[in-house]
Amino acid sequence: MLKALYYPHTEIGSQIILKNALLLWDNIETIVPFHGWASSKPSGSKLVREAMDLVVELRVPTDTERHAAHKTLEDFTETGFLGSLVEVSPKRLHGGKEYLVYPQKFLDRTWDILQQHGIARWVQHEEDFGVPAAVGFLMMSILADVCAGTQIRKVTDRTDAYNWLSKMRAKLLDSQYITGLDTSQVAPAHDRLVALSLEVLDGREIPLSKLVELRKKEVRRGGSEYSALRRRYLEKLDACLTLIGEQAKSESDVREIERQFKNDIKQDIADLTTELGIASSKALFSKEVALSIILLAGSLVSPIAGLTTLATTVGGVGIIPLMKAAVDYRAARRDALRKHAMSWLYVARQRRVTLR
C-alpha cells in the first residue's frame, strides 16, 4: 500500500496536499490524539469532505511510538539542545505564537520533563500544552518519524519551518547530516513534480471535483486498473526524486534533472496520444465498421445483392459490427494507458473520467 503521513498539524488545511494525496497515495494519515477524535473546526465544503473521506485516515500513536518519541525528546532536553533551540528561534516562526499540542500525543512523562525545564506550559482555556514554536515543530517531526517508519512517506506543508529547523539542528549539534530530519523528507518535492507534469499537459490545475470523481471510480471498480495507473505515475516521480537525491550537487543540477524529467513526460504524453489516436483510427476504419456502413446505406437507399441477408442475420443493421469495434477500441485504449507513466494525469484531465 502506498501511504503517506501528514504533519505537523492534526488536520490537513492545504488543498494542494489534499489534491496531491488524491493523485498519488492510497491514503494519507494525520496524527490525532485519541480514537474517536473529531475536529471542532468547520468541516469545509461538501467536496472537501468527500475528498477527506476518500483518502484521509486518522492515526493515533501507539504507546510504543510515544515511548520512542519520549526517549529522543528526553535526550534533547537533558543535553540542553531544546533550550538552545528556543534561544535561537526567530520570532516570525509560526507567526510568533507558541505551538499548541494535544497532550495525548505524547506521554505524561514527556510533558513533566518539558515543564520542569520551563519549555512547556499548560494552557487551561485550550486544554493543550503550549511550547515554543521551534520545539513544537521538532516534537511533531520526531513523532512523525516514529509513526511513519521506513515504509510510509512523510508530507508537510510547513517547509519554511522545517528547512530552518534542519539547519539549526545540524548547527547546534555540530553535524552535517541528522538522521530523521533530512530536508528532502519534508521539502515539497512531489508538489513540484506534479506541477511540472501538469505544465506539460496544458498548465491548468486538475479540479478537486475531477480528482474526487476519479478516486470514487477507483473504489467502485475495485481499483485495479486505476490504482495501476496511479502507481505508475508515482513511480515516475519517485525515480526523478531518487536521481536528484543521488546525483544532484547543486541547484543547477536539480534544474537539469527536472528539465530532463519534463522532456521525458512530454515524450510519454506524445507517445500515448499517438497510440490512442491509432487505436481510434483502427476502430473507425475497421472492416466491421465499413461493412456496417455499407449495410446501413443499403437498407436506406436500395437493397444490395448478398448484403441484405447478412444484415438480417446480425440482428440489426450495423449493430454487432459497431459493438465489436467499440470493444476492440476499448481494449486497445486500455493497453496504451497501461504502458505510460503519464496515463493517470491524462485520464484525470479528460472531460469524462473513464478507462473504458
N, C-alpha and C positions, 0 to 999 in steps of 0.2 A: 504494500500500500504506500502511495506517495503522500506523505503527510508533512505538514508544516506546523510550527508553533509560533504564535504571535506574542510579542512582549514589547514594552514593559507594562502596558496598561491592561486592565481587566477586560475592556471591550475594544473592538476594532472601530475606530472612528473615521478611518480613512477609506474613501470609496475606491481609491487606487489599490489598496491592499485587498479589499473585498473583491474587486473585479479580477485582479490577478489570481486570487485564490480560486475563483470560478474557472479561470483559464488554465490553471496549472495543477492544482492539488486535488487529491481525492477529498481531503478535508483539511481544515486548519483549526488548531486548538488555541484556546485562550485560557490563561491560568486564573481560576476563580477560587475563592476562599473555602467554600464548602459545598457539598452536594445539595441540590435544590436551590442554589443561589439564583436570584433573578435580578435583573437590572432595575434600578429605581428611576432611570432616566427615560425620557420619551423614546419609544421604540422605532421612530422614523417612519418612512413611508411603507406602504404595503409591499412594494417591490423590494425595498431593502430588507424587510423582514423575511420575505421569500428567499432572498439570496442568503441571508444568515442561516435560515433553516436548512438550506441545501448543503452548505459546506462548513459551517462553524460548529465545533464541538467544544464543550466545556471540560476543562481538565483540572481536577483537584489534586494538588501534590500529595503524595503518599508520605507516611511517617519516615520511611527510608530516605525519600528525596529531601524532606525538610531537615533531617539529621545531617545529610551530606552538605546541604547549604549552610547549616549552622556551623559545621566544622570549619569551613572556609571563612565565614564571617567572624568566628571566634578568633581564628589565627590573625586575621587582618586587624581586629580590634586590639588584641593583646600586643601586637608588634607596633601599634601606633599608626599603621597605614591609613585607617579610616579617619583618624584625627587630622593627619597631614592632608588627606584628600579634601576635607572640609575647608581647611585653611586656604588652599589654592583654588577652590571652586569659584568660577566667575558668577557675579550676581545675576547675569542675564539667563543663566541656566534654569530652565523650567519657569521662565518669566519672573525669576527672583523669588518664587514661592517655595515653601517646603513641599516635600513629596509625601502624600498620604498613602499608607499601605494598610490593607486589611490585616489585622493581627493574626488571623487563622492561616495566612500563607506561610508563616514561619513559626518555629517552636516558641513556647513561652520563655525558655532558657535564652533564646536569641534576643528577645526583647529585654530581658533582665540585664544581660550584658551591655546592650546598647544604651539602656537607661543609666546604668551605673557609670558609664563613660561619658554621659552627657550628650550622646549622639541622637537618642530617640526620646520623644515625649508623647504622652497620651493626650489626644485631642478629644475632649469629652463630647462636645457637640457633634462631632463626626463619628465618634466611636471607632476611630482609627488611630494608628500611630503616625506621628509626623516625624520625618527625618530630613536632613539637608538633601537637596535635590541630587547632588552627586552620589550620595550614599544610597538614595532610593533607586536610582538607575542601576548602580552597581549591584545592589541586592537582587533586583529583578533579573539582571543578566546572569548572575550566579544561579538563581533558581531556574531560569530558562535553560541554562546549560545542563543542569542536572535532569530536568524533565525531558529535554529533547534527546539526550544521549548522543549516539553516533548515527542513528537511523532517521531522525526527524530534522527537517530543515528549520532554521530559525529565521523569523521575519520580523522586522521592526520598521516603524515609520519615524523613529527618533534618531536618525543617523547623526544629526548635529551633536546631540548629547553623547552618543557612543563613540564618535570619532574623537571628541575631546577627551572622553574618559579613557579611551585606549592609549592615547598619547601620555596622559598624566600618570596612568598606572605604570606604563613602561618606565617613565622618568623617575617616579618615586621609588620604584622597586629596582632601579638601575638595571633594566633589562631591555633588550631589543625586541623580544617577542614573548608575549604572555599567552600561554595556552588557555583557551576558554573565552578570550576576548579578542580574537583575531578580527580586524576591521572588515575583512572580506565576508565574515559571517553576518554582519549587520548592515553592510552597505546595500543600497537599493539596486543590486546588480541585475536581478531578474526584471525589475521595473524598467531599467534602461534597455535591456534587450527586447522586451515586449514592445516598448515604444519604437525601437528601430524596426522591428518586424512590421508593425502597423504602418510605419512611414513608407516602407517598400510597397505595401498594398495600395494605399492612397492617402495616408496621412491622417485619416479620421479615426476617432475612437470607436470602439465597439460599444454600443449602448448596453447598459446594465440589463435592460429588458431582454436583449438578444442572448446574453450570456445565461440569464436565468432560464430562458426557453431551451437553450441548448443543454443545460445540465438536467433539466426536467426530462428531456427526451432520453438522456443517458440513463437516468434512473428507471424510466418506464420500460425501456427496451433491454434491461439487464446490463447495459453499459459496455458490452464487449467492444463493439465497433467504435463507439465514441471515445471510450477510455483509451483504446489503442492509438487513436489519432492524437489525443491529448498527451499521452506519454511520449509519443514520438517527437512532438513539438518540444516538450520539456527536455528531452534528451539532447536535442539540438542546442538549446540554450545552455544546458549544463556543460556540454562539450566546449562551448565557447568560454564559459567561466573557468573551466579547468585549464584551458590553454592560457588564459590571462594569468591565472594563479601560478602556473608552472614556468611561463616564458617571459611575461611582461616585467621589465625592469624600470620602466618609466611611463609617464603619461602618454608619450608619443607611441610607445609600444602598445598600450591599451587601445589607443585610437586606430592604429593599424590593424590590430586583431578585430576590432569592431567593424572596420571597413571591409575586411575580408568576409566577416560574418554577414554583413549586409549584401555583399555581392553573391555570396552563396545562396542566400534566401531569395534573392532576385532570380537567380537561375532556377532554383527549385520551383518557384511560382510559375516561371515561364514554361518549364517542362511540364508541370501539372496542367496548366492551361492548354498547352498543345495536346496532351494526351486526352483531356476531357473533350476538346474540340474534335479530335479524331474519332473518339467513341460516339459522339453525337452524329458526326457525318456518316459513319458506318451504319448506324441505326437508320438514319434518314434515307440513305440511298441503298439500303439492303434490297436483295431480290424480293423478300417477302413484302416490304413496303411498296416497292414498284409494282408488284403483282396486284396488291390490294387497290392501288390507284387505278390500274387498268380495269379491274373488276368493277370498281365504283363508276368509272366513266362508262363502261359498257352497260351497266344497269340503268344509268340515267339517260343515255342517248339512244343506243340501239344494241341488240344482242350481238355478242362477238362469239363466233363459232368456237366451241370447245371450252370456253371460259365460263359461260353461264352456268353449266352444270357444276363446275368446280366451286363457283361462288355459293351454290346451294349446299354443297357438301361441307363447307367450312362453317355453316351455321349463321351466315350473315356476311354481307359484302365487306371484306377487308378487316373484320374484327380480329380474328385469330392471328393473321399475319402482323397486324399492328401490335397486338399484345406480345407476340414473340419478340418483335423488335424492341419494345419497351423493356422487356425482361433482359434482353441481351445488353441494352444500353446501361441499365442499372448495374448489371454485373461488371461491365467494363469500367463504369464510373467508380464503383467500389474498389476495384483493383487498382485504378490510378490513384485514388485517395490514399490507399494503404501504403503506397510506396514513397510518399513525400512528407518531409518534416513539416511543411507549411500547410498541410491539408486542414489541420484543426482551425487555424485562423481563417483560411479560405472559406470553410464551411460557416464559421461564425460571422463572416462579413456578408453572406448571401442574404437576400431579402427573405427567403424561406429557409429555415433551418432544417435540413433533411439530408440523410445519406442515401435515400432511395432514388 
